[in-house]
Amino acid sequence: MKSLIIAIDRRITGLCLSLACAILAVISCLGMWQVVTRFVFSQPSTWTEEIMRRLLIWMVMLGTVVALRQGALISVDLMLRLSRGAWRSTVRWIITLVNLSFFSVVLWFGIDLVWRIRFQTFASLNLSMAWAYAAIPTGALLGLLATVAHHADPQHDELTTAL
């Protein structure tokens, strides 16, 4: 069971990282397009800023999953580094239970939020706001998986990935 969770998590974490990077690239291109339309064509794009904001939410939620899996929670990392022996195990369990509780609450209210706003549309586009807000329960669900996987197979790659 542990190896199955870790295998699924590795694929999902890799996918989250790839999607977050791709979304960042799209946001950068949209930002450049907005600058070009405003200052070169003197007719600012009406939809790019709104799409960029919504994509930023998705990027953050997906990036949070990757950071969580890599053990890059700074204050939690400090508590773990300072603890030893049985207290270290207790701290790991507390961290896991708090994360699971937090992501469960976010998932519950995120689903409720998406359901409530499903008929609202963007101001500049005829798209449902639900796809933007769906990042919240999606990120929470993936965060639950990342929390369980991190507890089963702790990684502390935050220092190796920092430049």
BELSUL-V555266 format. One line per field, one symbol per residue. burial: # if it has 24 or more other C-alpha atoms within 12 Angstrom, else .. Layout:
# BELSUL-V555266
burial->???
This chain:
# BELSUL-V555266
burial->.....#..##.##..##.##..##.##..##..#..........#..##########################...#..#...........#..##..##..##.##..##..#.......#......#######################..###.......
